[in-house]
Amino acid sequence: SRNFPNDADAIDAAYRTLRNGHFATPLDLKAVFPSLDNFRYKDKWWVIDIGGNNLRLIAFIEFRDQRIQMNFSDLKTQARALFDQASFIIDIKDEADYETALLLMDELIEDYDKNRGLIEVLSHSIEKWEDTSSEFTAFNQRIAQLDDGVAVLKTLMDQYQLKAGDLKAEVGSKSLVSMILNGSRQLTREHIQALSLRFHLSPAIFFRT
C-alpha cells in the first residue's frame, strides 16, 4: 500500500479498531471497513481486506446488540467433564495448549449455535493467553501504544485508499495529517466531527469504549 508500506501497521490499526470499537450492526462495521464481507463457509465470521488489499483478515465478530446473556451455571455443569480432560479450555499454560485450543475452536464454530457456551469460555482463554504470552509481547506493545483515534484514522485511510492530502477538508494539511498519524499531534473534536460526517460514523468510535 502507498500509505502503509509496512503491512504490520495496517494490521495493528485494524486490530485496535475492531477490539475497542462498538459496532452494533454489520452496517456500522462496514462504514469503517467497506471491504467487509461474510465468510461464506462459517456463520459469524467476516472477511476484511487490509493493507491496501495486500492482506485478508478473517475475524469472528458477534455484534453487541445481538448478544445473548448466557447461563454460566449451566455452562459450568456441561463443561466440567471436559475441563478434567482438557484444562486448556479455561487455562492455557503453554504453546501446545494454545495450538490445541485454536484447533478445537475451528471444530466448535462449525456448529456455532450448539457449541455457543463452550466457544465463549474457550475464546476467553485464548484471548487471555494472547494478552499475556511472551510470544505476543511485541504485538501487544504496539497495540497499547497506538491511540484509538489514530487507529481508526489509519484504518479508514487503508480501507478507502486515501493519502494524507485526501483528508484536507476534514483534518487539514498533509503535514498535519502526518503528525497525527505519527503521534506528535492529536485529533481535535472538530477533526473527529468532520471525519464522522464524511464516513457516517459515530464519533464514539474514535475513543476507547
Secondary structure, 3 states (H helix, E strand, C coil): CCCCCCHHHHHHHHHHHHHHCCCCCHHHHHHHCCCCEECCCCCCEEEEEECCCCEEEEEECCCHHHCCCCCHHHHHHHHHHHHHHCHHHCCCCCHHHHHHHHHHHHHHHHHHHHHHHHHHHHHHHHHHHHHHCHHHHHHHHHHHHCCHHHHHHHHHHHHHCCCHHHHCCCCCCHHHHHHHHCCCCCCCHHHHHHHHHHHCCCHHHHCCC
